[in-house]
Amino acid sequence: MKKGFFSNKLVKPKVITKVPDAPKPGEFNSDEEIIHVKASKNSEKKAIPDFLKIEPSEEEKKYQKYKEDLIEKLKPTPDMIANISKDDQLVNSFNDLEIMKAVEDVAKNPQNFKKYSNNPKVMAFYSAMGKIAGEKLEKEGKKGSFT
């Protein structure tokens, strides 16, 4: 008969009699082993298995397509850059640290736009950029390429 799990000798667990002192904050205890976590070799696996995914509705698919189309249409073109460079106030806004910090903050969290609603410099910048973006979208609409 083959030996198995239950036929092995019983091994008593080690009893730790002394609890090691905890290192002080910022101090490293060299006796402790450092655990290194590595990504699995097959890290290209999808995070959510296919059978758990919920397919987007037709409305969500349409919204996503509209969003992608809008982003594509608003990408900077030589015409947009030329329009921006014609407006001295707008060009100077790109060199204003206060305005660029506000733009960065709003880019990270659009809800932060409310913080700058009382700042005339930031509002003037967004107004000018909105005008240029609006003109570009109007051109796209007249071409019939915007749905």
Secondary structure, DSSP 4 states (H G I P E B T S, - for coil): ----GGGSPP-PPP---SPPPPPPTT---TTSPPP-----TTTTS-SS-GGG--PPPHHHHHHHHHHHHHHHHTS--HHHHHHHHH-HHHHHHHT-HHHHHHHHHHHH-GGGGGGGTT-HHHHHHHHHHHHHHHHHHHHHHHHT---
